[in-house]
Structures are given as C-alpha cells and as structure tokens.
Amino acid sequence: MAKYSRKASQKVKQAMHERKRGKLKSGRSGKKVKSRKQAIAIGLSQARREGAKVPRKKSSSRKAKKR
C-alpha cells in the first residue's frame, strides 16, 4: 500500500517545477522559495488541502500531549 497518492506526487512535481522557474512563493510572506525541501512541503500541504492521501504531518504539539 502506497504512503502517498498519485495526486500528492503530482502536486509535489508541480511545486518543484514552479520552484525551478522561480515562480513558487511562500504562502504567508509571499517570498520566493529557493529550498527544495520547502517546495516539497508546499506541494504536500496543497495535496492535503485537496483531500489527497498524504500522511499526517508531525507537529510538536502532538508530542507534548503524549507526555
């Protein structure tokens, strides 16, 4: 069973393509994204918003609740 859906991989591919062309912008600040990791994160969050199969993102608040 796959961790990520096809839709999620398409979104990441699209985000990486935009980053290469210099058109990918950060959501809040609107600055140009240069980092590869950040481009992947943006693609996955877009896919997550559209309901694609993407694993839940690990947040520090969830770790604190377990203690």
N, C-alpha and C positions, 0 to 999 in steps of 0.2 A: 504494500500500500504506500502510495506516494505521500510525502510530507506536504508538498506544495502542489497546487493545481496548475493546469496549463495557463489559466487566466492570470495567475500570480506571476508566472515566469514571463508572460507577455508584457506585463506591467513593468517588471524589472528591466526587461530588454529595452522597452520604450524609454524608461528613465535614463538608462545608460547611454542610449543614443542621443538623447537631449543633452546630457552632460558633455558628451564628446563634441557636440556642435556649439556648446556654450550657452544653451537656452534654458537649462534646468535651474530653477530658482527655489530658494528655501521658502517654506510656507509662511513663517512668521515675519522674518526680517526682509525677505524679498531679495537677499543677496544671491549672487551666482554660486552654484555648488561646484566645487572642484574635486572633492573627495569621492573616491569610488564607493567606499562603504556607505557614505551618506546618500549617494544616488540609489543604492540597493535598498536602503531603509525607506526612502521616499516611495520607491516602486512598490514595496511590500505594504506600506501603510495605505497607499491608494487601492491596492488589491483588496486589502482587509475591509476598507470602507465600502467596496462594491460587493462584498459578500463572497469573495473567493476563499478557497481553502488555504489558510495560512496559519501556522502555529501561533498561539498566543504570545505576545511579547512579554518578556520577563521584566518586571518592574521592581524597584527597591521596596515599594510599599507592601508588596505581596510577601517578601522575605521577612519584613518586620512583623507582619501579622502572625507568621508561623511560630515565632519565639514566644 
